[in-house]
Amino acid sequence: MDQKLDPEVIEQIKKCCKDEASFSKLEELFGELFQRYQNTKKQLSLVEQAIKHDYDSILITDLDLEKPGPKIVYVNEGFTRMTGYTKEEVLGKTPRILQGEKTDRHVLDRLKERLIEGQAFFGHTVNYRKDGSEFINQWDIHPLTNSKGEITHWVSYQRDITDRKESSKLIFDANLDFDNLVEESKKTFIDLDVQGNIISSNNSFKSLLGYDADELKTVKIWDLVVDEDQDEMKSLFGDFDAKQIEDKEYPWEFIQKDGETVKLEGTINYFVSNDETVIRVHFDNISLRNRIIETLKKKKSSLENIVGKKDEFILRFVAGSDGKTGCKFVSENFTNITGLNPELILDDGIENVIHADDLEEAEKALEKAFNGTSSSISCKYKTSDDNYVSVIQSFKPDFGKDKETVESVKSVAMIELEVEK
């Protein structure tokens, strides 16, 4: 045997055996089982290492999909960091403990349908951590099979994509007068057959690439992209698998007729027309999106120059050896906005500059951040002319190298409006 059994285990085996032959047989059997366990543990560790940059957590459940749902049989440390639940708290429970009011039932129904069919699933919806805070959870779920090819478990690779979803709203949340940009951002799509031939395309796609309808019908979709993206397109459309591409986004770089390139992000759907599968790809113009962001930055910069100050200031808090928290950094915009000397905060804390009615809530938010949970409050800061400025203030923990200890708290206060005393 390559693996030595624990002496206590060997003693227990001896007690259960009637003779030396039985003992030898059981010792060999337990040794083989232990070896398999070690190999499985090692393989799972390798899987975790391989995907740790793409996924935050791994969760494995048993096969039963009926209520109360599949039971959790394994979670890794990434799951604990992402959700706040310990392994002991979730083993034997169902992943439904992560669901709540905003969890999309349609996504869950589609997830169950795919699993009943024995198929993989890719999607995302709102989930909830142990402390009740929301996050957007992206799943990549696959069946695990035994030597006979029978499904025995489900493994779910998960990722918190909240920041990505929130940042993408920046482009669309502002009422800005960019007539040309808005015109260009209209929905762009094409229809393909399962061999990658372009059946039809809307005017936005044709105008974007500079080709007419007849020219597009003579090429396959992968003829229109740079070399680096051709293999992926051929694998998707040349051997089309409808279930493989659902709910995924594909960034591709297209070559325009004049030789310039444009980055588009494709979302793929399909439908059946006259017994023929038609693949519809909707595109989001990434190049345009980047231009909008740059335009927003330039406009914000121009406004800041006109006004003479920015609309936010930053504070950073640390915990002292006595357990008390203190402010160790104040950005220069604090003085630009309030007119007050930052030493007021650095010396004696926020109680000298924040409205008395808001002090308790601010201290609770700060304490919560030092315990590892982000939050935001609405409060008022004093100004040098004896008035107040209303801000939305966020408190976000900064973790140390161990990803568990909060070393400091970063607080960003964004101005709403000035109010009288």
N, C-alpha and C positions, 0 to 999 in steps of 0.2 A: 504493500500500500504506500502511495506517495504521501498521504496525509496521515499524521498520527492523531489518534483519537484522545480526547481528554481522559486522564486516569479515572476520574469519577464515572465517566460514561462506560469505560471498560469494566469497572466494578459492577455497575448495574447490569451489564450484559451477562457477566459471570453468574450473577444471582438468578438470572432467568434461564440458565442452561443446565441441562441434566448431565452433560458429559463434555469432554474436551472437544470432541468433533463438532458438537452443536455450537460451542463457544467460538471455535475457529470460523465456522460458517457465518455466524451472526456478526463477528468482528469484521469479516471481509465485506459483508453486505453493508454494514453501517459505514465502513470506510469508503466504499464506492459511492454511497449516498452523500457523504460529506464532501467527497471530491467533486461530485456534480454540483453541489451547492456552491462550493468555492469557485468553480468555473463559471457558473451562472452569475455569481456576484461580480466576478472580474469582468465578464462581458457587459453587464449592466453599467459598470463603472466606465468602461470604454465608450459605451453609447452616450453616457452623460457628458464625457469629455468632448466627444465629437460634435455634440449639438449645443454645447453650453453658450456659444456666441449667438445662436439663432433663437433659442428658447429659454424662458426663465424657469420652467418647472416641468417635471415628469410626474404623471399620475397613472396608475394601473388599476383597473377594476376587473371584477369577475364578469361573467357573460350575461347574467340575468338582467334584462332590460325592463321587466315588469315592476310595478310599484312594490315596494318603495324605491326601486331602482337598483342599479348595479352597486355592489359594495366595493369600497376602496380597499385594495390589498397592499398597495405600495405608493409612497410619495417620496420624492427626494428633498434635499434641503432647500432647493430653489422654490419648491411649492410652499414651504414654510415661510421663506422670506417674502414671497409674493402675496400670500393670503393672510399671514399672521397666525394660522393654525399650526399646532405641533403635530407630529406624526401620530402621537397617541390619541389626539383629539379627533382625528379623521379616519383612522383605520377601522373598518367595519361599517363606516357611515357611507352615505351616498353623495356624489358630487352635487346633489341638489342643495346641500348646505351653503353653496356659493351663490345660489339664485335668489332673486328678490323682485321687487316691484317693477324695475325697469328692464329685467331680463326679457329678451324678445322671444315670445312663445313660438312664433313662426320658425325662428331659427332652431329652437329645440325640437319642434315637430319634424323639421327636415333632417336634423341630426339623428333622431330616432329611426326615421325611415331608412336612412343610409345604413345604419348599424344593423337593423333587422335584415337588410339585404346582404349583410356581410361585407359592405363596402367601406372604404376610408371616407373621412369627412374633413372638410376644411371650412372654417367660418369663424365668426366672432360675435359677441354680444356683451352686454353689461353684466358683470358679476360683482359680488360683494365680499370684502375682507371680513375677518373676524370682528374688527372694530366697527363694522357697518359702513365703512367708506367704499365708494364705487371705483371700479376700474374696468377697462375694456379688455376682455380676455379673448385672445385668438387661439383657437384649437387646431391641432393637426392630429387627428385620431386614426389609428390603424388597428386592424385585428392581429392578435397573436395566435398562432396555431401550434398544434402538437405535431408529432412525427407522422400522424395520419392525415394531416392537412385540416384537421377540425379546429374551429375557432374555440379557444378556451378563455381568453381574456381580451381586454381592450387597453391599448396604451395611448395616452393623450399627452402630446407635447404642447405646452402652453406658453403663451407670451403676453405680457402686459403691454398693449399698444396704445394706452391712453394718451401719452404725450404726442404720438404721431397723429392721432385723430384730432386732438385739440389744436395742434399747430396747423393742420390742414384747413381749419375753419377761418384762419386769419384772412385768407384771400376773399372770402365771400361774406364776412361779417361787416364790412365797412361800406357805407353808401358813398362811393367816390365816383367822380365824373370822369371815367375813362371810356369815352364813347368807342374809340377804335378797338380798345382791348376787349370790351364787353362784346362787340360785334364778332371779334375773332374767336371768342370763347364759346360760341354756340356749339351745341352737341355735334360731334363728328362720329360717323359710323360707316361701316362697310358690311356687306353680306358675302359670305364665301360658301363654296361647296366643300365636301369632305376631302377633296384633293388639293385644297388651297387655292382654287381658281376664284377670281373676283367676279361674283354674279352681278352686283350693283354696288354703288356707293352714293352717298348724298353729296350735294354741292359743296358742303363745307370741307369734306375730305378731298374732293377733286381740286378745289381752290387752294387748299393748304399745300398739296404736293405739286400742283401745276399741270396735272395730266387731265385729258378729257376721258369720257366714258369708254370710247373705243380703244384708246391706248391701254387703259387699265384691264380690259378684258383679254388682252394678249399676254398678260404676265401672271405669275403666281404671287401671292402675298409676300413670300420671302425674297422675291426679286427686288423688292422696294426698300429693303433694310440693309444696314451695314453688315459686313461679313460676320462680325462677332455675334449678331442676333439671328443669323440664318438657321443655324442648327436647331436652336430652340423652337423656332417657328415651324420648321419641317417636322420636328417630333410631335408638335401639338396638332397641326393641321394635316400633315401628310399621313398620319396614322391616328385619326381622330377618335378620342375617347371622351364622350360627353361628361362623364362623371369625374374625369381627371382634372378638368379645367374650371369647375364650378367655384365661384366665390374667390377667385384669385385675380391679382392685378399684375400685369406684365409690362415692364418698361422697355420700350424698343426705340431705336434710333432710325428714323426713315430718311431716305435720300430724296430730296426734291428734284424736280426736272432740271432746275438750273444748277444742280450740283451741291447746293447747300443742304444741311441736315437739320432735322427737327426731332426733338424727343417727345414721344407720345406714350401714354400709359393705357394699355388696353384691358378692358373687362369683357369677358366672353360669355355669351349666352347662345342658345340654339333653339330652333323650333322645326317642326316638320310640316312641309307644304307639298301636297300632291305626292305623298310617300317619299319625298326627298328631304334629307336633313339640310337645313340652312343654318350656317354659323354666323351669328351677328356679333361684331366687335365694336363696342363703343370706346372712343378714345378721349382721354383727358390730355390736353396740350401742356406737357411739363415745361417745355421751353417758354411758353406763354406765361405759365404760372410763375416761373422764376423771374420773368420780366415784370410781372405785376408786383411781386415782392420787392424787387429793386426799385420800382416806381414808388411804392409805398414808403420805402426807406428814404428815398430822395425827398419825397413830399414831407415826411416827418422831420427830416433834417432841415428843410427850408423853413418849416413852421417854427422849429426850435430857434433858428437864427433870428427870425422875426420877433418872437416873443422874448428871447433872451434867456430862457431857462427851460429845462425839461419838465416833464409832468410826473416825475417819480423820484423817490430817494430810497437808498438802501441802508439797512442797519444789519449788523452781525452781532449775535449774542453768543457768549460762552459761559460754561459753568465753572465757578471757582472751586478751590480745594475745600472751602467751607460749605459747598453745595448751593451757594447762592449764585444766581445768574447776573451777568453784567454785560453791558454793551461795550464792545471793543473796536467797533468801526462804524463811522457815520459818513456817508458819501457827501460830497460838497453841495449836491442839490438840496440837501436838507436846509442849508442856510439860504440858498436861492429861493426856495419855496416859502419857508417860514420866517426868514429874517433873523432866526435865533442862532446863538453860538452853539456848535455841536458839543462843547464841553459840558453843557447842561445835561446831556444824555450820558456822555462818557464818564462823568464824575458820579452822578447820582441816579441814573436810570431814567426810564420813560415816564416815571410818575411826575417829573417836573415839566413835561412838555405835552402830555396827553390830557384830554378832558377828564375830569374826575369821574363823570358818569361812565366813561369807557375803560377806565383803568382795570377794573376787575376782569372784564372780558378779555382784554389784551394780555393780562398776566396768565389767564387760563389757557389762551391760545399758545402762549410761549411755553408753558409747562407741557402742554400736549405735544408740541413739536420736539421738545427734549425727550419725550417718551416715544418718539419715532413716527408721529402722525402729523401730516400737513393739514393746515386749515387756513381760513380767511375770515376777517371781520371787517365791519364798517365802523370807523371811529373818527375822532376829530383831534387835530393837533393845534396847539397854541401858535400864534404868530406874534411878531414883534410889535404890531400895532394893536395888541389886545383883542384881536378877533380870533377866529378859528378857521382852519382849512380842513375840509372833509376828505377822507381818503379811504380807499379799499386796501387793507393791509394783509398780506399773506405771510405765513410763517412756515418755512420748509426746513426739515432736518437735513444736515449734512453728515453722512455716516463716515466712520473711519475705515481703515483697510479691512477690518474684520466684517464689514457690511452690517454690523449689529449695533455698535456703540455710536451714539450721536455725539460728535465732537463739537459741533456748533450749530446755530440756527440762523439761516439767512432770511431776512424780512424785507419785502419790497412793498412800499407804500405808494399807490398810484392816486394822484389827486383827482377828486371829483369836482368840487366847487368850493369857493370861499364863502363862509357864513359869518354873520355878525355874532358878537359875544352873547 
